[in-house]
Amino acid sequence: MESFNVGILFWLVGTAALLGLLWLIFMRRSRTLAQKIGIKVAHSKSQTMTDIVVPDGIGGVLDIPRLVQIEQGIVVVDQLEAQGRVFGAAHIDLWTQILKGRSIKFDNPFYSLAVTQQVIESLVPGVPVYSLVVLGEEASFEKGTPEGATTLANLPQALKALPQQNLAIGLCEEAWQRIRRIARKDGKALSATK
């Protein structure tokens, strides 16, 4: 009788371990690209702001999916939710995604990212502002990764590789706090949404 209980115990423990492993695999795969970028950035010990709105300087507002504060300055990060093979370059108007034999064209993400970068630069003069397009795990650049783009796996290295600047101590943090004061999220100031 006792060996029967031990057998059932081993079976229950094994089943629970297998179910736990399957759940972890499912949760990892079900994360969005934005969540995966957030995890990668958090590992680099950088501050971030997500899904914010800032004035665009001409009477409107601009939605920004993610800003990251790093030692070298501030980075505007845009995610490219693509799968399959991607063909694109900095100065090509339309990029192409090949997925399951179909060709899907979309606007070059660098153009809108450049506008966002200029708006952030106007808010924090004297602080370097960079931009990066991040491609998800299920996509690849067929003809090489364009400058200013990276894959999710290489995001931490891409952030570290941005040019080093000799910034006055505290200048980047002051700029970050300025953006926090100006930016809005869900109609509220960021300082109210901590």
N, C-alpha and C positions, 0 to 999 in steps of 0.2 A: 504493500500500500504506500509506503514511504517513497519508494522509487518511482511510483506512478505520479505522485505529487511533484517530485523533482523534475520529471519529464515534462509535466504540464508547465511548471515554472520556467524551465528553459524555453519551451515553445512560446510562452507568453512574452518573455523577455526578448527573444529573437524577433517575434512579430512586432513588438513595440519599437524595437530598434530599426527594423525595416521600414515601418510606417513613418517614424521620425525622419529617417534619411530621405524617403520619398517626399515628405512635406518640405524639407529643406531645399531639395532640388526644385520642386514646384515654385516655392517662394522666390528662389533666386532667379528663375526664368521668368516669373511673372512681373518682376520689377520693370518699371518704365525706364527709358533711357535717361530721363531727367533724374530719377531716383538713383540710378547707377552712377551718374556724374556726381551727384551730391555725396555719395559714399566715397568715391575716388578723391574728391576735393577735401572731404573731412579728414581723410588719412594724411593729407599733406599739411594739416594744421593751419589751413587758410580760413579766413572769414568769408562768408558768402551772404548774398542777398538774392532771393529768388522771387520771380513773378512780381516785379515792381513796376511802377509807372512814374516817369519823370517828365517835367516840361520839356518840349522839344525846341524851345527857343523862338518859335514862330507862331505861338498862340495855341498850339495843340499839345498833346501828350504822346509819349512813346512807351510802349510796353517792352520791358527788358526781361528775358527769361532768367538770366543768371549773371551776377557780378561776383568776381572773386578778388579779394585783396591778397596780394602776395608781396614779398620783399621788394620786388622791382617796380611795383605800381599796382594798377587795377586792370583786371582782365574782363572783357565782355565775352561770355561764353554762349554760343548758340549750338543747339543740338540738331543733327541731321538724322531724322527718323527714316532711315533707308535700310533696305535689305538687298542682298545680292551684290552685283558689281556696279560700281559708280564710276562714271567718266566725267571729269570736270577739271577746270583749271581756273586760276585767278581772273583771267580776262576773257573767259568764254561766257556769253550771256545765258545760254541754256545748258544745264548739266543733264546727263542721261543716267537713268538707273535701269539695269537689265535684270529682270526678275522673272523666272520661269518662262524664259523665251520671249517675254514682252518688253518693249522699250517704253519707258516712262520719262518724259522730259519735265524739268522743273527749273525755276529761276535760280541763278547763281546766288547762293546764300551770302557770299562775300559782299554783295552790293548793299543789302539792307544792314548787314553787320557794320559796314563802314559808316553808315549814317548814325547808327547807335554809338559807335566809337567816338564820332565827332561831337555828339551831344554830351557824352560823359566828359570828354576833354574840355568842353566849354564850361562844365560845372566845376572842374578841378584843375585850373590852369597851373602849369608847372609840375604836374605829376604825370608820369608816363601812363598812357592807357593803351592796352593791347587788345587784340581780339583773336578768338579761336573758334573754329567750327569743329565740333566733335561728332564723329561718325560712330554709330552703334556697333555692337559686336557682330551682328549678322550681315555686315556690309564690308566691302573693301574697295579701295581705289585700284583700278586695273592698271593704270599707266603711271603709278606713283602718286604719293600723297602731296597735294599742292601746299606751298608755304602758307601758313596760317590755318591749316587744318591738321587734325590728328585723329587717331582712333581712341576709343574709350580706354583700351589697354595701355596706350602710351600717354594718356592725359597727364599724369604726375610728372613725367619726364619733359613733356612739352611746356608745362608751367615753369619748371626749373630752368629750361633752356632759353627762356625769354631774356633779352639783353639786360645786363646788370646796369644800374644807374647809381650815381652817387647822390642820393637824396638826403636832404637835411633830416636829422633825427626828428621823428614825429610828423613829418610832412605827409607821408602816405596815410597815417592814422587820422590826421586832421581832415584830409580829403575824404576818407571813408566816412567819417562822422558828418561831414557836410552833405554827402550824398544821402546818408540816413535821414538827415533833417529835411531834405528836399523831396525824397522819394515817398510814394504812397503805395499802400497795399490794401486792397478792399476798401478804398475810400478813407483810410485812416493813415495817420503818420506812422512811420516805422517805429518810432520811439514808443508809441502806444501799443505796438503789437509784439513786444519782446517776449 
